[in-house]
Amino acid sequence: MKIQAVAERGYPLQFPENTMSSFQAAIDLNFSHTKMEVHLTKDDIPVVMRDMTIDRVTSGRGEINQFTYAELLKFTINHDERIPTLAEVIHLTKGKIITAIEIKQSGFYYGLEEKVYDLLRQHQAMEDVFIISENHHSLARLRILSKQIKLGLLTDKPDTHDFFLLKELDASYYMLTFDFQAMQKLDLAVLKRMNIQPIVGTIQTIEEMKFMQNYPEVLVSTTELEKFQAICYPETIVDWKKVGI
């Protein structure tokens, strides 16, 4: 049985975030979706990393767009892993887990949208992914590139203007930051009529997980994969000793 939820950056509580081992863990736990962030190197290689700098999670320092990918390979994550390319991650996840690719576009990366789209097309992965972003211009560029690619709007707080943007972009997903009150105000009926899948995250606590069980039509995003499995999909637990909640 697939666990219908988004494994945020793989399984970062057990493995380094946005690494091959982290995404493999999400696949092994049978989650339906995962999510990652993408940046562009100096030599135009899309790489998977949450921040625009490598300072927090690698042995190096500096902004991603100041390094070629060959230079980035010199730095390690947790001693034995390296920053993966988007192509490597797609090769791993294709056909196994639906992947949400967040475009981290803040004006630094010329042609990032085109590079990501071309890569997905070359790997025949269009059915296995969707692209989300806070940047409306990035999403608009992607829609110009392709009518088939699945897009999603990412936002901290829902706004009535968002529904106009979702329609204009012909979006398939709407991802929101979790908030109890905002969740109760979210017009799920309108999203259903628009054929848009809502996603809420990041859900971490048992209270939040139990609350979201009242909204089975909403995908949740979490880094607490095994906790979520134990609360929402207890029938899939094989070894309860490993869960630890």
Backbone as CSV, one residue per row, in Angstrom:
resi,resn,N_x,N_y,N_z,CA_x,CA_y,CA_z,C_x,C_y,C_z
1,MET,0.840,-1.205,0.000,0.000,0.000,0.000,0.873,1.252,0.000
2,LYS,0.586,2.174,-0.910,1.286,3.446,-0.944,0.817,4.333,0.211
3,ILE,1.754,4.963,0.883,1.433,5.951,1.909,1.238,7.285,1.197
4,GLN,0.007,7.770,1.196,-0.327,8.967,0.425,0.107,10.220,1.174
5,ALA,1.346,10.596,0.958,1.916,11.792,1.583,3.205,12.149,0.862
6,VAL,3.678,13.370,1.121,4.888,13.874,0.478,6.053,13.771,1.460
7,ALA,7.057,12.998,1.091,8.273,12.884,1.901,9.158,14.091,1.598
8,GLU,9.188,15.027,2.524,9.878,16.300,2.313,11.393,16.116,2.283
9,ARG,11.992,16.359,1.116,13.433,16.215,0.923,13.913,14.796,1.245
10,GLY,13.059,13.821,0.939,13.386,12.423,1.226,13.013,12.094,2.659
11,TYR,13.966,11.582,3.419,13.737,11.296,4.839,14.861,11.957,5.633
12,PRO,14.813,13.301,5.783,15.945,14.045,6.345,16.178,13.849,7.834
13,LEU,15.236,13.222,8.543,15.480,12.955,9.959,16.389,11.745,10.153
14,GLN,16.510,10.927,9.110,17.344,9.741,9.201,18.563,9.793,8.273
15,PHE,18.444,10.567,7.197,19.518,10.676,6.207,19.697,12.149,5.840
16,PRO,20.859,12.532,5.327,21.035,13.932,4.934,19.983,14.346,3.897
17,GLU,19.391,15.507,4.100,18.309,15.969,3.243,18.744,16.081,1.785
18,ASN,17.807,15.795,0.886,18.026,15.969,-0.552,19.227,15.184,-1.077
19,THR,19.479,14.018,-0.493,20.551,13.153,-0.985,19.948,11.874,-1.553
20,MET,20.744,11.119,-2.254,20.261,9.881,-2.855,19.779,8.909,-1.783
21,SER,20.497,8.829,-0.667,20.076,7.918,0.405,18.754,8.354,1.020
22,SER,18.538,9.658,1.116,17.307,10.186,1.697,16.105,9.887,0.802
23,PHE,16.270,10.062,-0.509,15.173,9.754,-1.432,14.924,8.241,-1.505
24,GLN,15.978,7.470,-1.426,15.816,6.011,-1.440,15.025,5.551,-0.223
25,ALA,15.242,6.200,0.918,14.500,5.849,2.125,13.008,6.119,1.959
26,ALA,12.659,7.235,1.308,11.247,7.548,1.058,10.622,6.512,0.141
27,ILE,11.384,6.069,-0.844,10.902,5.013,-1.748,10.716,3.710,-0.984
28,ASP,11.690,3.375,-0.144,11.632,2.122,0.608,10.451,2.092,1.579
29,LEU,10.094,3.260,2.124,8.950,3.335,3.036,7.620,3.400,2.283
30,ASN,7.701,3.428,0.959,6.524,3.355,0.089,5.658,4.619,0.138
31,PHE,6.306,5.766,0.271,5.563,7.025,0.182,5.202,7.299,-1.274
32,SER,4.072,7.958,-1.465,3.578,8.206,-2.826,4.311,9.352,-3.504
33,HIS,4.792,10.334,-2.715,5.418,11.534,-3.266,6.674,11.885,-2.474
34,THR,7.561,12.602,-3.117,8.655,13.268,-2.424,8.808,14.663,-3.004
35,LYS,9.577,15.495,-2.311,9.762,16.884,-2.752,11.219,17.265,-2.593
36,MET,11.706,18.061,-3.531,13.086,18.535,-3.504,13.139,19.952,-4.060
37,GLU,14.272,20.609,-3.840,14.502,21.945,-4.375,15.670,21.897,-5.352
38,VAL,15.602,22.746,-6.371,16.605,22.699,-7.439,17.234,24.075,-7.648
39,HIS,18.562,24.077,-7.810,19.329,25.272,-8.136,20.179,24.978,-9.370
40,LEU,20.875,25.998,-9.851,21.657,25.859,-11.079,23.128,26.200,-10.807
41,THR,24.021,25.318,-11.261,25.451,25.551,-11.077,25.973,26.577,-12.081
42,LYS,27.215,26.930,-11.922,27.866,27.889,-12.818,27.882,27.397,-14.259
43,ASP,27.968,26.050,-14.421,27.976,25.474,-15.772,26.616,24.903,-16.159
44,ASP,25.561,25.462,-15.555,24.165,25.205,-15.959,23.703,23.774,-15.722
45,ILE,24.151,23.166,-14.638,23.670,21.837,-14.252,22.652,21.989,-13.122
46,PRO,21.402,21.545,-13.293,20.449,21.590,-12.186,20.855,20.592,-11.100
47,VAL,20.994,21.098,-9.871,21.371,20.259,-8.751,20.321,20.381,-7.643
48,VAL,20.286,19.368,-6.804,19.263,19.280,-5.762,19.855,19.752,-4.440
49,MET,19.321,20.869,-3.943,19.810,21.468,-2.703,18.742,22.430,-2.211
50,ARG,18.519,22.468,-0.900,17.486,23.352,-0.374,17.900,24.829,-0.441
51,ASP,19.125,25.119,-0.027,19.594,26.501,0.059,20.304,26.915,-1.223
52,MET,20.467,28.218,-1.403,21.247,28.702,-2.544,22.745,28.652,-2.252
53,THR,23.095,28.407,-0.979,24.494,28.208,-0.618,24.678,26.772,-0.157
54,ILE,25.954,26.348,-0.133,26.262,24.979,0.301,26.719,24.945,1.756
55,ASP,26.668,26.085,2.431,27.259,26.224,3.768,26.656,25.277,4.805
56,ARG,25.343,25.156,4.837,24.659,24.473,5.940,24.860,22.962,5.929
57,VAL,24.904,22.351,4.756,24.873,20.881,4.727,26.117,20.225,4.136
58,THR,27.047,21.002,3.601,28.242,20.393,3.001,29.507,20.842,3.730
59,SER,30.625,20.275,3.318,31.922,20.636,3.896,32.479,21.913,3.291
60,GLY,31.765,22.513,2.330,32.235,23.725,1.675,31.435,24.949,2.041
61,ARG,31.789,26.059,1.439,31.076,27.320,1.646,30.964,28.053,0.316
62,GLY,29.855,28.771,0.133,29.674,29.576,-1.070,28.337,29.334,-1.725
63,GLU,28.030,30.161,-2.730,26.767,30.047,-3.456,26.899,29.024,-4.577
64,ILE,25.852,28.274,-4.788,25.874,27.199,-5.782,26.241,27.720,-7.159
65,ASN,25.709,28.898,-7.527,25.950,29.401,-8.886,27.368,29.933,-9.095
66,GLN,28.210,29.857,-8.055,29.614,30.245,-8.189,30.529,29.047,-8.446
67,PHE,29.935,27.832,-8.475,30.708,26.612,-8.672,30.239,25.865,-9.919
68,THR,31.164,25.233,-10.608,30.781,24.228,-11.598,30.386,22.972,-10.835
69,TYR,29.706,22.050,-11.528,29.329,20.835,-10.816,30.560,20.020,-10.427
70,ALA,31.577,20.003,-11.269,32.817,19.288,-10.941,33.432,19.851,-9.657
71,GLU,33.345,21.151,-9.484,33.869,21.770,-8.255,33.018,21.403,-7.049
72,LEU,31.704,21.323,-7.230,30.829,20.940,-6.117,31.097,19.514,-5.636
73,LEU,31.549,18.658,-6.533,31.825,17.269,-6.164,32.970,17.139,-5.163
74,LYS,33.740,18.195,-4.988,34.842,18.164,-4.018,34.325,18.224,-2.577
75,PHE,33.074,18.686,-2.413,32.526,18.862,-1.070,31.629,17.680,-0.704
76,THR,31.656,17.304,0.558,30.876,16.153,1.008,29.711,16.578,1.887
77,ILE,28.726,15.701,1.935,27.583,15.848,2.838,27.653,14.677,3.812
78,ASN,27.787,14.995,5.092,27.891,13.952,6.116,29.013,12.956,5.800
79,HIS,30.116,13.485,5.297,31.365,12.740,5.067,31.383,11.850,3.821
80,ASP,30.253,11.278,3.426,30.341,10.281,2.344,29.344,10.466,1.211
81,GLU,28.536,11.547,1.238,27.617,11.801,0.123,27.948,13.144,-0.509
82,ARG,27.427,13.334,-1.721,27.671,14.577,-2.443,26.361,15.142,-2.998
83,ILE,26.406,16.394,-3.384,25.212,17.040,-3.934,24.801,16.310,-5.203
84,PRO,23.573,15.784,-5.275,23.164,15.081,-6.493,22.668,16.040,-7.563
85,THR,22.829,15.629,-8.795,22.204,16.371,-9.889,20.727,15.987,-9.942
86,LEU,19.942,16.853,-10.554,18.533,16.523,-10.751,18.408,15.270,-11.608
87,ALA,19.263,15.118,-12.594,19.215,13.933,-13.463,19.419,12.657,-12.666
88,GLU,20.335,12.663,-11.711,20.577,11.478,-10.881,19.356,11.137,-10.044
89,VAL,18.742,12.154,-9.475,17.569,11.910,-8.628,16.400,11.397,-9.460
90,ILE,16.183,11.991,-10.626,15.098,11.540,-11.488,15.315,10.089,-11.928
91,HIS,16.556,9.736,-12.222,16.873,8.352,-12.586,16.496,7.408,-11.449
92,LEU,16.706,7.842,-10.203,16.355,7.022,-9.039,14.851,6.938,-8.808
93,THR,14.151,8.072,-8.923,12.751,8.144,-8.504,11.745,7.783,-9.595
94,LYS,12.137,7.893,-10.850,11.203,7.688,-11.956,10.526,6.322,-11.866
95,GLY,9.198,6.345,-11.912,8.419,5.120,-11.862,8.243,4.546,-10.469
96,LYS,8.862,5.182,-9.465,8.799,4.657,-8.099,8.065,5.591,-7.137
97,ILE,8.206,6.898,-7.371,7.609,7.880,-6.476,7.401,9.172,-7.273
98,ILE,6.273,9.821,-7.072,6.002,11.093,-7.754,6.844,12.186,-7.099
99,THR,7.489,12.982,-7.920,8.463,13.944,-7.413,8.018,15.373,-7.658
100,ALA,7.956,16.141,-6.581,7.690,17.576,-6.675,9.021,18.305,-6.709
101,ILE,9.252,19.049,-7.774,10.496,19.803,-7.942,10.196,21.274,-7.685
102,GLU,10.788,21.810,-6.628,10.599,23.231,-6.343,11.692,24.040,-7.029
103,ILE,11.283,24.942,-7.900,12.210,25.856,-8.564,12.546,26.975,-7.584
104,LYS,13.804,27.036,-7.171,14.259,28.081,-6.256,14.829,29.229,-7.086
105,GLN,13.924,29.968,-7.721,14.331,31.018,-8.655,14.143,32.384,-8.006
106,SER,15.246,33.047,-7.739,15.166,34.392,-7.161,15.961,35.389,-7.995
107,GLY,16.069,35.103,-9.299,16.776,36.001,-10.190,18.223,35.632,-10.426
108,PHE,18.701,34.589,-9.742,20.107,34.210,-9.846,20.382,33.304,-11.048
109,TYR,19.373,32.586,-11.492,19.620,31.488,-12.421,18.968,31.747,-13.771
110,TYR,19.757,32.156,-14.727,19.232,32.383,-16.069,19.020,31.037,-16.763
111,GLY,17.790,30.798,-17.214,17.503,29.576,-17.953,17.243,28.347,-17.105
112,LEU,17.052,28.520,-15.808,16.814,27.353,-14.943,15.573,26.580,-15.380
113,GLU,14.498,27.299,-15.680,13.255,26.612,-16.062,13.451,25.776,-17.329
114,GLU,14.133,26.353,-18.302,14.376,25.630,-19.555,15.251,24.395,-19.322
115,LYS,16.260,24.542,-18.466,17.163,23.414,-18.194,16.408,22.272,-17.521
116,VAL,15.559,22.604,-16.564,14.788,21.571,-15.861,13.807,20.902,-16.810
117,TYR,13.107,21.701,-17.592,12.142,21.140,-18.540,12.822,20.224,-19.553
118,ASP,13.936,20.667,-20.123,14.644,19.848,-21.105,15.107,18.529,-20.493
119,LEU,15.578,18.591,-19.264,16.046,17.371,-18.588,14.899,16.384,-18.393
120,LEU,13.760,16.885,-17.943,12.607,16.013,-17.715,12.121,15.390,-19.020
121,ARG,12.142,16.188,-20.073,11.705,15.681,-21.378,12.668,14.611,-21.893
122,GLN,13.960,14.861,-21.747,14.959,13.899,-22.209,14.877,12.573,-21.453
123,HIS,14.536,12.659,-20.158,14.427,11.449,-19.337,13.029,10.840,-19.378
124,GLN,12.152,11.421,-20.207,10.775,10.933,-20.330,10.115,10.788,-18.953
125,ALA,10.277,11.844,-18.137,9.813,11.807,-16.752,8.636,12.745,-16.494
126,MET,8.020,13.258,-17.556,6.968,14.257,-17.379,5.787,13.739,-16.566
127,GLU,5.504,12.442,-16.654,4.373,11.870,-15.925,4.718,11.574,-14.471
128,ASP,6.001,11.639,-14.139,6.456,11.259,-12.797,6.725,12.456,-11.901
129,VAL,6.582,13.669,-12.433,6.965,14.857,-11.670,5.925,15.961,-11.819
130,PHE,5.994,16.920,-10.903,5.364,18.218,-11.116,6.287,19.273,-10.534
131,ILE,6.153,20.491,-11.031,7.039,21.578,-10.625,6.243,22.614,-9.851
132,ILE,6.785,23.014,-8.702,6.136,24.039,-7.886,7.106,25.185,-7.667
133,SER,6.551,26.349,-7.381,7.393,27.512,-7.117,6.566,28.610,-6.472
134,GLU,7.246,29.453,-5.689,6.631,30.684,-5.207,6.678,31.758,-6.280
135,ASN,7.541,31.552,-7.255,7.773,32.550,-8.291,6.791,32.348,-9.447
136,HIS,5.829,33.255,-9.565,4.804,33.141,-10.598,5.414,33.228,-12.006
137,HIS,6.480,34.014,-12.138,7.103,34.183,-13.454,7.758,32.882,-13.912
138,SER,8.370,32.158,-12.965,8.963,30.859,-13.305,7.896,29.897,-13.816
139,LEU,6.778,29.863,-13.117,5.697,28.969,-13.525,5.128,29.370,-14.879
140,ALA,5.012,30.672,-15.116,4.504,31.144,-16.402,5.450,30.751,-17.540
141,ARG,6.773,30.841,-17.296,7.745,30.445,-18.318,7.626,28.945,-18.630
142,LEU,7.428,28.163,-17.588,7.282,26.717,-17.787,6.008,26.394,-18.569
143,ARG,4.948,27.131,-18.294,3.701,26.884,-19.024,3.857,27.255,-20.497
144,ILE,4.638,28.279,-20.789,4.923,28.629,-22.182,5.713,27.512,-22.855
145,LEU,6.637,26.920,-22.107,7.457,25.839,-22.649,6.639,24.590,-22.941
146,SER,5.634,24.340,-22.117,4.880,23.093,-22.262,3.456,23.245,-21.735
147,LYS,2.516,22.731,-22.498,1.132,22.693,-22.032,0.870,21.443,-21.199
148,GLN,1.765,20.458,-21.298,1.554,19.186,-20.623,2.155,19.124,-19.223
149,ILE,3.220,19.881,-18.986,3.903,19.776,-17.699,2.984,20.195,-16.556
150,LYS,3.018,19.434,-15.464,2.149,19.720,-14.317,2.823,20.741,-13.405
151,LEU,2.072,21.796,-13.063,2.596,22.905,-12.275,1.815,23.068,-10.981
152,GLY,2.477,23.687,-10.013,1.820,23.962,-8.744,2.305,25.268,-8.141
153,LEU,1.391,25.991,-7.508,1.717,27.252,-6.844,2.045,26.972,-5.385
154,LEU,3.139,27.550,-4.920,3.600,27.394,-3.542,3.442,28.723,-2.819
155,THR,2.811,28.699,-1.636,2.574,29.949,-0.922,2.527,29.703,0.583
156,ASP,2.845,30.755,1.351,2.782,30.645,2.809,1.341,30.703,3.308
157,LYS,0.570,31.632,2.753,-0.807,31.821,3.200,-1.735,31.882,1.997
158,PRO,-2.894,31.227,2.089,-3.835,31.269,0.959,-4.382,32.671,0.751
159,ASP,-4.610,32.999,-0.510,-5.121,34.313,-0.884,-6.125,34.105,-2.014
160,THR,-7.170,34.921,-2.047,-8.186,34.770,-3.092,-7.594,34.965,-4.487
161,HIS,-6.538,35.782,-4.588,-5.876,36.004,-5.880,-5.211,34.722,-6.388
162,ASP,-4.883,33.810,-5.458,-4.227,32.569,-5.856,-5.077,31.760,-6.830
163,PHE,-6.376,31.808,-6.653,-7.249,31.020,-7.524,-7.197,31.533,-8.966
164,PHE,-7.031,32.840,-9.124,-6.861,33.409,-10.458,-5.554,32.914,-11.081
165,LEU,-4.484,32.922,-10.285,-3.187,32.462,-10.775,-3.225,30.976,-11.131
166,LEU,-3.867,30.194,-10.278,-3.973,28.756,-10.537,-4.685,28.482,-11.856
167,LYS,-5.726,29.254,-12.111,-6.468,29.087,-13.361,-5.633,29.529,-14.555
168,GLU,-4.964,30.672,-14.432,-4.152,31.190,-15.531,-3.001,30.245,-15.887
169,LEU,-2.452,29.599,-14.866,-1.326,28.687,-15.077,-1.772,27.288,-15.474
170,ASP,-3.095,27.052,-15.440,-3.620,25.703,-15.636,-2.893,24.742,-14.688
171,ALA,-2.838,25.135,-13.407,-2.087,24.399,-12.397,-2.812,23.132,-11.965
172,SER,-2.020,22.189,-11.461,-2.551,20.927,-10.964,-2.408,20.790,-9.454
173,TYR,-1.562,21.651,-8.843,-1.275,21.548,-7.416,-1.267,22.928,-6.771
174,TYR,-1.596,22.933,-5.489,-1.594,24.161,-4.690,-1.014,23.792,-3.332
175,MET,0.215,24.237,-3.030,0.904,23.838,-1.813,0.981,24.994,-0.838
176,LEU,0.525,24.737,0.393,0.422,25.770,1.418,1.221,25.392,2.652
177,THR,1.684,26.417,3.370,2.271,26.202,4.687,1.158,25.862,5.671
178,PHE,1.386,24.841,6.494,0.336,24.392,7.411,0.027,25.428,8.480
179,ASP,-1.272,25.607,8.724,-1.778,26.437,9.803,-3.193,25.951,10.105
180,PHE,-3.499,25.708,11.380,-4.806,25.153,11.738,-5.949,26.019,11.224
181,GLN,-5.881,27.319,11.453,-6.969,28.211,11.049,-7.053,28.339,9.527
182,ALA,-5.902,28.478,8.869,-5.905,28.596,7.410,-6.466,27.337,6.772
183,MET,-6.159,26.202,7.366,-6.659,24.937,6.832,-8.185,24.885,6.871
184,GLN,-8.749,25.377,7.952,-10.199,25.356,8.104,-10.892,26.337,7.157
185,LYS,-10.162,27.377,6.739,-10.742,28.382,5.839,-10.533,28.032,4.361
186,LEU,-9.647,27.088,4.088,-9.323,26.759,2.704,-10.540,26.189,1.984
187,ASP,-10.849,26.742,0.827,-12.034,26.317,0.075,-11.685,25.096,-0.776
188,LEU,-11.809,23.929,-0.181,-11.456,22.686,-0.862,-12.428,22.362,-1.991
189,ALA,-13.672,22.819,-1.858,-14.669,22.552,-2.901,-14.285,23.231,-4.213
190,VAL,-13.782,24.458,-4.121,-13.359,25.181,-5.318,-12.168,24.484,-5.954
191,LEU,-11.200,24.078,-5.145,-10.031,23.375,-5.673,-10.435,22.073,-6.355
192,LYS,-11.393,21.384,-5.782,-11.867,20.134,-6.391,-12.498,20.398,-7.748
193,ARG,-13.313,21.467,-7.843,-13.943,21.808,-9.128,-12.889,22.184,-10.163
194,MET,-11.786,22.771,-9.706,-10.712,23.162,-10.610,-9.756,22.002,-10.906
195,ASN,-10.020,20.858,-10.278,-9.170,19.669,-10.458,-7.738,19.937,-10.008
196,ILE,-7.618,20.603,-8.856,-6.317,20.955,-8.289,-6.121,20.204,-6.979
197,GLN,-4.973,19.546,-6.849,-4.645,18.801,-5.650,-4.006,19.723,-4.614
198,PRO,-4.655,19.907,-3.438,-4.022,20.697,-2.388,-2.988,19.872,-1.625
199,ILE,-1.894,20.547,-1.238,-0.847,19.949,-0.409,-0.581,20.905,0.749
200,VAL,-0.448,20.361,1.952,-0.193,21.182,3.135,1.024,20.633,3.860
201,GLY,1.907,21.527,4.271,3.094,21.077,4.995,3.775,22.237,5.702
202,THR,4.746,22.022,6.534,5.247,20.684,6.798,4.614,20.181,8.106
203,ILE,3.984,19.019,8.058,3.313,18.430,9.211,4.335,17.631,10.016
204,GLN,4.435,17.922,11.320,5.470,17.276,12.124,4.935,16.550,13.357
205,THR,3.931,17.111,14.013,3.497,16.572,15.301,2.346,15.587,15.146
206,ILE,2.158,14.763,16.175,1.042,13.812,16.179,-0.283,14.566,16.110
207,GLU,-0.377,15.689,16.842,-1.600,16.493,16.821,-1.928,16.958,15.403
208,GLU,-0.928,17.454,14.689,-1.138,17.925,13.321,-1.542,16.780,12.398
209,MET,-0.913,15.637,12.570,-1.231,14.487,11.726,-2.665,14.012,11.946
210,LYS,-3.077,13.958,13.195,-4.450,13.539,13.494,-5.458,14.565,12.991
211,PHE,-5.111,15.837,13.091,-5.980,16.890,12.573,-6.172,16.742,11.072
212,MET,-5.086,16.464,10.352,-5.166,16.363,8.897,-5.903,15.105,8.429
213,GLN,-6.132,14.164,9.312,-6.941,12.997,8.946,-8.387,13.395,8.668
214,ASN,-8.785,14.589,9.120,-10.121,15.110,8.818,-10.225,15.616,7.379
215,TYR,-9.077,15.686,6.683,-9.041,16.205,5.315,-8.342,15.188,4.408
216,PRO,-8.978,14.054,4.177,-8.322,12.994,3.393,-8.032,13.386,1.950
217,GLU,-8.692,14.430,1.453,-8.452,14.872,0.078,-7.201,15.727,-0.057
218,VAL,-6.577,16.056,1.074,-5.385,16.910,1.073,-4.141,16.054,1.290
219,LEU,-3.160,16.214,0.413,-1.861,15.579,0.633,-1.107,16.367,1.691
220,VAL,-0.424,15.669,2.579,0.396,16.364,3.555,1.865,16.117,3.248
221,SER,2.673,17.088,3.601,4.128,16.983,3.451,4.726,16.861,4.846
222,THR,5.689,15.949,5.006,6.284,15.733,6.319,7.730,15.271,6.201
223,THR,8.499,15.554,7.247,9.834,14.966,7.373,9.809,13.805,8.366
224,GLU,8.694,13.663,9.080,8.518,12.612,10.091,7.851,11.396,9.439
225,LEU,8.578,10.730,8.568,7.968,9.691,7.742,7.431,8.513,8.559
226,GLU,8.239,7.972,9.441,7.789,6.799,10.195,6.728,7.167,11.235
227,LYS,6.810,8.364,11.786,5.754,8.818,12.696,4.432,8.951,11.945
228,PHE,4.489,9.548,10.749,3.276,9.687,9.942,2.713,8.314,9.587
229,GLN,3.581,7.398,9.225,3.143,6.040,8.900,2.432,5.404,10.088
230,ALA,2.989,5.561,11.284,2.412,4.945,12.477,1.052,5.537,12.833
231,ILE,0.891,6.852,12.632,-0.363,7.516,12.993,-1.439,7.304,11.936
232,CYS,-1.070,7.450,10.676,-2.073,7.468,9.594,-2.161,6.174,8.806
233,TYR,-1.113,5.354,8.848,-1.115,4.080,8.116,-0.570,2.957,9.003
234,PRO,-1.160,2.771,10.200,-0.616,1.770,11.138,-0.638,0.348,10.586
235,GLU,-1.543,0.093,9.643,-1.645,-1.249,9.081,-0.438,-1.624,8.234
236,THR,0.380,-0.628,7.874,1.559,-0.914,7.044,2.819,-1.142,7.887
237,ILE,2.733,-0.961,9.197,3.890,-1.130,10.061,4.226,-2.608,10.220
238,VAL,5.463,-2.954,9.914,5.915,-4.338,10.055,6.593,-4.532,11.412
239,ASP,7.456,-3.602,11.763,8.198,-3.713,13.021,7.924,-2.494,13.892
240,TRP,7.006,-2.622,14.848,6.629,-1.492,15.680,7.750,-1.022,16.604
241,LYS,8.731,-1.888,16.871,9.847,-1.514,17.738,10.672,-0.384,17.115
242,LYS,10.662,-0.292,15.785,11.462,0.712,15.093,10.820,2.091,15.123
243,VAL,9.508,2.143,15.376,8.783,3.421,15.249,9.161,4.383,16.364
244,GLY,9.104,3.921,17.596,9.577,4.733,18.725,8.746,5.941,19.062
245,ILE,7.409,5.844,18.937,6.555,6.967,19.364,5.581,6.491,20.420
